[in-house]
Amino acid sequence: MAVYPLQRLTLDQQQEIVQIATKIGQRVTCVGMMNIQFVVADQVYVIEVNPRASRTVPFMSKVTHRHLAQLATQLILGKTLQDLDLPAGLDVVPDVIAVKAPVFSFAKLPGAPTVLSQR
């Protein structure tokens, strides 16, 4: 699931996530899009990093009113965040809350069992 804007993270946790994401992007020299999944429990953990776009990109483009794939392409072609008038870090918090939930393929099969495994 994806929820935007962040609902329960402290400002310190948000800043730590930005710092971690920035360091990872710089270390792997990722230009464009990078998908990072975090878990916040007793501290911030990175559970997955993929140097690619994810299914969340269209959702976040709609919520932020920014064509993220197009912006990433401009960065790949040599533009900078400053050239594109993009701030580093987190964007301005919108006045709405948006939620993206997965739809599993078995929802399209009426009558099919919906358990993921059987014991």
Secondary structure, DSSP 8 states (H G I E B T S, - for coil): -EEES-SS--HHHHHHHHHHHHHHHHHTT--S--EEEEEESSSEEEEEEESS--THHHHHHHHHT--HHHHHHHHHTT--TTTTT--SS-----SS-EEE----GGGGSTTS---S---
